[in-house]
């Protein structure tokens, strides 16, 4: 069960990460990365961000690149939230494949 503070920080991080990824993927063309959820640890030191990536064929490649550049993403995030948060949490990124799962179940039901 998340506290209200964890939920507020998760929403703030999700909003700012979405904007960071929107700006970065605008340069790439043909790739859409959205932050579907963020979970923050109780001590607010770790944030797990779940990314939904389109096209899903390039998801593994993109998530590897994002995890490789997690320090620069954290720095960009820290610049954006420096007046709201005292310390920016460590970031880890994961693929959110729930849309692919829903599509698979939908195809099975047809």
Buried (B, 14 or more C-beta within 10 A) or exposed (E): EEEEEBEEBBEBBBBBBBBBBEEBBEEEEEBEBBBBBBBBEEEBEEBBBBBBBBEBEBBEEBBEEBEEBBEEBBEBBBEBBEEEBEEBBEBEBBBBBEEEEEEEEEEEEE
